[in-house]
Amino acid sequence: MFWQKSHSVKFQSSVQNVNHSVMVNLRKTLSKMPHLITFEAACRNANFTRAAEELGVTRVSVSRQIAELEERLGVTLFYRHHRKVTLTQAGRALEAEVSPALHQIASALQNVSARTSESRLTVTTTSAFATYWLMPRLVGFSNLHPEIELNLVVTDRKLDLEAEDVDVAIRYSKTPPPWEKVTPLLQERVFPVVSPKYQARTALARPEDLLKENLLHLSGIYRPGARWPNWFRHNNVAPPPESSGVVMNTYINMLQAAIAGHGVALAGNPLVDPYLEDGSLQRLDGFLEIERDYFYLIDTTGDQENAQLFCDWIRGQTLNVSGSAQAEQASADVT
């Protein structure tokens, strides 16, 4: 290397002696790291223009960085010719040290990145499914597999799973998503729910009673099957206008409004199940239940061990949820 020699200090955690002055001066020297990378490219290509093309910069930038490095070291590194450059004696000496060192650093970073990628699992699902079903259970998975780092991407937008490097996805869909490893987990069923806090205006005994109640409506991206007009049509009742209630643009806000007692919501299992169990919401007895779509589990990795562990765990969780029999039937239909 081109730093001056000095005494050595041996660290207990290391098997090598570390030059103390080298490490003290390393911070200053690292400011020239981009120049060393440019130097290495220029050495391999023997041409500033080709080095610039490889690095995605201009030839002027390469020439300037080499000149700055020469000024910093106080030596000439290249002989400049018309169409090529050749190393001086000082340049050859520096190249012999720098090139292997840079390749070793690049290899070390790649190895560490690969190990990190192997332990990280990127999972995506909708905000409602993440909030009401997945998140309360994830601590169980982390306790079983603390070595797996979960990167949870919560979005109601349908991501391009390949482009976004998603390993596992839970998608709500009418038909099985077009992936090789797809498992139907749970089928949603929607029905009217209400909080004990809600002050009803009727006996809440017939579908027609709901026409006089404050209804919580879903808008935006949600398909007609999740909305009140569809439910009323299934009951042969003309639906009321949305102006008769409160309109929400997210499922989460709608459920929170229902829990707070602001109105009657059309909600579905499995997302509403925790609130039915703890009494925050009550299902209206005798009212029509409408079967809807499935939540599908997608493993995009094929055979990645961490993804398989997570998917096996997810499938195990569904065995504790009512409606798993329908998921098994749907699985038979898919296969």
C-alpha positions as CSV (number, residue, x, y, z in Angstrom):
1,M,0.0,0.0,0.0
2,F,1.1,3.6,-0.2
3,W,0.9,4.6,3.5
4,Q,4.0,5.0,5.6
5,K,5.0,2.1,7.9
6,S,4.7,2.4,11.6
7,H,4.4,0.2,14.7
8,S,1.7,-2.4,15.0
9,V,-1.1,-3.0,17.5
10,K,-2.5,-6.4,18.0
11,F,-6.3,-6.7,18.7
12,Q,-7.6,-9.7,20.7
13,S,-10.4,-10.3,18.2
14,S,-8.0,-10.4,15.2
15,V,-5.5,-13.0,14.0
16,Q,-3.4,-10.3,12.2
17,N,-1.4,-7.3,13.3
18,V,-3.1,-4.1,12.2
19,N,-0.9,-1.1,11.2
20,H,-2.1,1.7,13.6
21,S,-1.1,4.6,11.3
22,V,-2.7,3.0,8.4
23,M,-6.1,2.7,10.2
24,V,-5.8,6.3,11.5
25,N,-5.2,7.6,8.0
26,L,-7.8,5.3,6.4
27,R,-10.6,7.8,6.9
28,K,-8.8,10.4,4.9
29,T,-7.7,7.9,2.2
30,L,-11.2,6.5,1.7
31,S,-12.2,9.9,0.4
32,K,-10.3,8.8,-2.7
33,M,-12.0,5.4,-3.0
34,P,-14.0,6.4,-6.1
35,H,-10.6,7.5,-7.7
36,L,-9.2,4.1,-6.9
37,I,-12.2,2.4,-8.5
38,T,-11.7,4.6,-11.6
39,F,-7.9,3.8,-11.5
40,E,-8.6,0.1,-11.5
41,A,-11.0,0.4,-14.5
42,A,-8.5,2.4,-16.4
43,C,-5.8,-0.2,-15.7
44,R,-7.9,-3.0,-17.1
45,N,-9.0,-1.2,-20.1
46,A,-5.8,0.7,-20.9
47,N,-8.0,3.5,-22.1
48,F,-9.8,6.3,-20.3
49,T,-12.7,6.3,-22.8
50,R,-13.5,2.6,-22.3
51,A,-13.1,3.0,-18.5
52,A,-15.6,5.9,-18.6
53,E,-18.1,3.8,-20.6
54,E,-17.8,0.9,-18.1
55,L,-18.3,3.2,-15.1
56,G,-21.1,5.2,-16.7
57,V,-19.3,8.5,-16.5
58,T,-17.6,10.8,-19.0
59,R,-14.0,10.5,-20.2
60,V,-13.3,14.0,-18.7
61,S,-14.5,12.7,-15.3
62,V,-12.1,9.7,-15.6
63,S,-9.2,11.9,-16.6
64,R,-9.9,14.4,-13.8
65,Q,-10.1,11.6,-11.1
66,I,-6.8,10.1,-12.3
67,A,-5.1,13.5,-12.2
68,E,-6.4,14.2,-8.7
69,L,-5.2,10.8,-7.5
70,E,-1.7,11.5,-9.1
71,E,-1.7,14.9,-7.3
72,R,-2.6,13.3,-4.0
73,L,0.1,10.7,-4.3
74,G,2.7,13.0,-5.9
75,V,3.5,10.5,-8.7
76,T,2.5,10.0,-12.3
77,L,0.4,6.8,-12.8
78,F,-0.2,6.7,-16.5
79,Y,1.7,7.6,-19.7
80,R,-0.9,9.3,-21.9
81,H,-0.8,8.2,-25.6
82,H,-3.1,9.1,-28.5
83,R,-5.5,6.1,-28.2
84,K,-4.4,4.4,-25.0
85,V,-2.7,4.8,-21.7
86,T,0.1,2.7,-20.1
87,L,1.1,2.4,-16.5
88,T,4.2,4.0,-15.2
89,Q,6.4,2.1,-12.7
90,A,4.5,3.8,-9.9
91,G,1.2,2.9,-11.5
92,R,2.1,-0.7,-11.8
93,A,3.1,-0.8,-8.2
94,L,-0.2,0.7,-7.1
95,E,-2.2,-1.5,-9.5
96,A,-0.6,-4.6,-8.0
97,E,-1.9,-3.6,-4.5
98,V,-5.2,-1.9,-5.4
99,S,-6.8,-4.3,-7.9
100,P,-6.7,-7.4,-5.6
101,A,-7.8,-5.3,-2.6
102,L,-10.8,-3.9,-4.5
103,H,-11.8,-7.3,-5.8
104,Q,-11.6,-8.7,-2.2
105,I,-13.7,-5.9,-0.9
106,A,-16.3,-6.4,-3.6
107,S,-16.4,-10.2,-2.9
108,A,-16.8,-9.6,0.8
109,L,-19.7,-7.2,0.3
110,Q,-21.3,-9.6,-2.2
111,N,-21.0,-12.5,0.3
112,V,-22.4,-10.6,3.2
113,S,-25.3,-9.3,1.0
114,A,-26.0,-12.9,-0.2
115,R,-26.2,-14.1,3.4
116,T,-28.5,-11.2,4.4
117,S,-30.7,-11.9,1.4
118,E,-31.0,-15.6,2.3
119,S,-32.3,-14.7,5.8
120,R,-34.6,-11.9,4.7
121,L,-38.1,-12.8,3.5
122,T,-40.2,-10.2,1.7
123,V,-44.0,-10.7,2.3
124,T,-46.8,-8.6,0.9
125,T,-50.5,-8.4,1.7
126,T,-53.3,-5.9,1.9
127,S,-53.6,-3.4,4.8
128,A,-56.7,-5.0,6.1
129,F,-55.4,-8.6,6.1
130,A,-52.1,-7.4,7.6
131,T,-53.9,-5.4,10.4
132,Y,-56.6,-7.8,11.4
133,W,-55.2,-11.3,10.6
134,L,-51.5,-11.5,10.0
135,M,-49.9,-9.0,12.4
136,P,-51.4,-10.4,15.6
137,R,-50.0,-13.8,14.6
138,L,-46.5,-12.8,13.4
139,V,-44.9,-12.8,16.8
140,G,-45.6,-16.6,16.9
141,F,-43.6,-17.0,13.7
142,S,-40.7,-14.8,14.9
143,N,-40.5,-16.9,18.1
144,L,-40.3,-20.1,16.0
145,H,-37.8,-18.7,13.5
146,P,-35.9,-15.8,14.9
147,E,-33.2,-16.3,12.3
148,I,-35.6,-15.2,9.5
149,E,-35.9,-11.4,9.0
150,L,-39.4,-10.5,7.7
151,N,-39.8,-7.6,5.4
152,L,-43.6,-6.9,5.4
153,V,-44.8,-4.8,2.5
154,V,-48.4,-3.7,3.3
155,T,-50.2,-2.2,0.3
156,D,-53.6,-2.4,-1.3
157,R,-51.9,-2.0,-4.7
158,K,-51.3,-5.2,-6.6
159,L,-47.5,-5.3,-6.8
160,D,-45.6,-6.9,-9.6
161,L,-44.2,-9.6,-7.5
162,E,-41.2,-10.4,-9.7
163,A,-40.2,-6.8,-10.2
164,E,-40.6,-5.9,-6.5
165,D,-38.6,-9.1,-5.4
166,V,-41.5,-10.3,-3.3
167,D,-41.0,-13.9,-1.9
168,V,-44.5,-14.5,-0.5
169,A,-47.8,-12.8,-1.2
170,I,-51.3,-13.1,0.2
171,R,-53.7,-11.9,-2.4
172,Y,-57.5,-11.5,-2.3
173,S,-58.8,-12.7,-5.6
174,K,-61.9,-14.2,-7.3
175,T,-59.7,-16.8,-9.1
176,P,-56.4,-18.4,-8.3
177,P,-53.5,-16.1,-9.2
178,P,-51.3,-17.3,-12.1
179,W,-48.4,-18.8,-10.1
180,E,-47.2,-22.3,-9.8
181,K,-47.3,-22.5,-6.0
182,V,-50.7,-21.1,-4.9
183,T,-52.7,-22.2,-1.9
184,P,-56.3,-21.0,-1.1
185,L,-56.3,-20.0,2.6
186,L,-59.6,-18.6,3.6
187,Q,-62.8,-17.7,1.9
188,E,-64.4,-14.4,2.9
189,R,-68.1,-14.3,3.9
190,V,-69.7,-10.9,4.4
191,F,-72.7,-10.1,6.7
192,P,-74.0,-7.2,8.7
193,V,-72.2,-6.4,12.0
194,V,-72.8,-3.7,14.6
195,S,-71.2,-2.5,17.9
196,P,-73.0,-2.8,21.2
197,K,-72.4,1.0,21.4
198,Y,-74.6,1.6,18.4
199,Q,-78.0,3.2,19.1
200,A,-80.3,1.3,16.7
201,R,-83.5,2.9,15.4
202,T,-85.2,-0.4,14.7
203,A,-85.3,-4.0,16.0
204,L,-82.6,-5.0,13.4
205,A,-84.7,-8.0,12.6
206,R,-85.3,-7.8,8.9
207,P,-83.2,-6.5,5.9
208,E,-85.7,-3.7,5.5
209,D,-84.8,-2.4,9.0
210,L,-81.4,-1.6,7.8
211,L,-82.8,1.0,5.4
212,K,-83.6,3.1,8.4
213,E,-80.2,2.7,10.1
214,N,-76.9,4.5,9.7
215,L,-75.0,2.4,7.2
216,L,-71.2,2.4,6.8
217,H,-70.4,2.3,3.0
218,L,-67.2,1.2,1.3
219,S,-66.0,3.2,-1.7
220,G,-63.0,3.3,-4.0
221,I,-61.1,0.2,-5.0
222,Y,-63.6,-2.3,-3.3
223,R,-65.6,-4.4,-5.7
224,P,-69.4,-4.4,-5.7
225,G,-69.6,-7.7,-3.8
226,A,-68.3,-6.0,-0.7
227,R,-70.8,-3.2,-0.7
228,W,-74.3,-2.7,0.6
229,P,-76.1,-2.4,-2.8
230,N,-75.1,-6.0,-3.6
231,W,-76.2,-7.3,-0.2
232,F,-79.6,-5.6,-0.5
233,R,-80.1,-7.0,-4.0
234,H,-79.5,-10.5,-2.7
235,N,-82.2,-9.8,-0.2
236,N,-84.6,-8.6,-2.9
237,V,-84.6,-5.1,-1.3
238,A,-84.0,-1.9,-3.2
239,P,-80.6,-0.5,-1.8
240,P,-80.5,2.9,-0.2
241,P,-78.3,5.7,-1.6
242,E,-74.8,6.1,0.0
243,S,-75.9,9.5,1.2
244,S,-78.1,7.6,3.8
245,G,-74.9,6.7,5.8
246,V,-71.2,7.3,6.0
247,V,-68.8,6.5,3.2
248,M,-65.3,5.1,3.9
249,N,-62.5,4.6,1.4
250,T,-60.7,1.9,3.4
251,Y,-61.8,-1.3,5.1
252,I,-59.8,-0.5,8.2
253,N,-61.6,2.9,8.7
254,M,-65.0,1.2,8.2
255,L,-64.4,-1.4,10.8
256,Q,-63.0,1.2,13.3
257,A,-66.1,3.3,12.7
258,A,-68.3,0.3,13.3
259,I,-66.5,-0.6,16.5
260,A,-66.9,3.0,17.7
261,G,-70.7,2.7,17.2
262,H,-71.2,5.0,14.2
263,G,-73.3,2.6,12.2
264,V,-73.9,-0.9,10.7
265,A,-71.1,-2.3,8.6
266,L,-71.0,-5.0,6.0
267,A,-67.9,-7.0,7.1
268,G,-66.5,-10.4,6.6
269,N,-64.5,-13.2,8.2
270,P,-61.7,-13.9,8.8
271,L,-60.8,-10.2,9.2
272,V,-63.7,-9.4,11.5
273,D,-63.4,-12.5,13.6
274,P,-61.3,-11.1,16.4
275,Y,-63.9,-8.4,17.1
276,L,-66.7,-10.9,17.0
277,E,-64.8,-13.0,19.6
278,D,-64.1,-10.1,22.0
279,G,-67.6,-8.6,21.6
280,S,-66.5,-5.3,20.0
281,L,-68.8,-6.2,17.2
282,Q,-71.8,-8.4,17.0
283,R,-73.2,-10.3,14.0
284,L,-76.8,-9.6,13.3
285,D,-78.6,-13.0,13.7
286,G,-80.7,-14.3,10.9
287,F,-79.2,-12.0,8.2
288,L,-78.0,-13.2,4.9
289,E,-74.3,-14.2,4.6
290,I,-72.7,-13.8,1.1
291,E,-69.8,-15.9,0.0
292,R,-67.1,-13.9,-1.7
293,D,-63.5,-14.4,-2.8
294,Y,-60.5,-16.3,-1.4
295,F,-57.3,-15.1,0.2
296,Y,-54.6,-17.0,-1.7
297,L,-51.1,-17.7,-0.5
298,I,-48.4,-17.4,-3.2
299,D,-44.9,-18.6,-3.0
300,T,-42.9,-17.0,-5.8
301,T,-39.6,-18.5,-4.9
302,G,-40.2,-22.1,-5.9
303,D,-38.0,-23.9,-3.4
304,Q,-36.5,-21.3,-1.0
305,E,-36.4,-22.8,2.5
306,N,-37.4,-19.6,4.4
307,A,-40.4,-19.1,2.1
308,Q,-41.5,-22.8,2.6
309,L,-41.2,-22.4,6.4
310,F,-43.3,-19.2,6.3
311,C,-46.0,-20.7,4.0
312,D,-46.2,-23.9,6.1
313,W,-46.7,-21.7,9.2
314,I,-49.4,-19.7,7.5
315,R,-51.3,-22.8,6.4
316,G,-51.0,-24.1,10.0
317,Q,-52.6,-20.9,11.3
318,T,-55.6,-21.3,9.0
319,L,-56.4,-24.6,10.6
320,N,-57.4,-22.7,13.7
321,V,-59.8,-20.4,11.8
322,S,-63.4,-21.3,11.0
323,G,-63.9,-21.9,7.3
324,S,-60.8,-23.9,6.7
325,A,-62.9,-26.7,5.3
326,Q,-63.9,-24.5,2.5
327,A,-60.2,-23.7,1.9
328,E,-59.5,-27.4,1.6
329,Q,-62.3,-27.8,-0.9
330,A,-61.0,-24.9,-3.0
331,S,-57.5,-26.4,-2.9
332,A,-59.0,-29.6,-4.5
333,D,-60.7,-27.4,-7.1
334,V,-57.4,-25.7,-8.0
335,T,-55.4,-29.0,-8.3
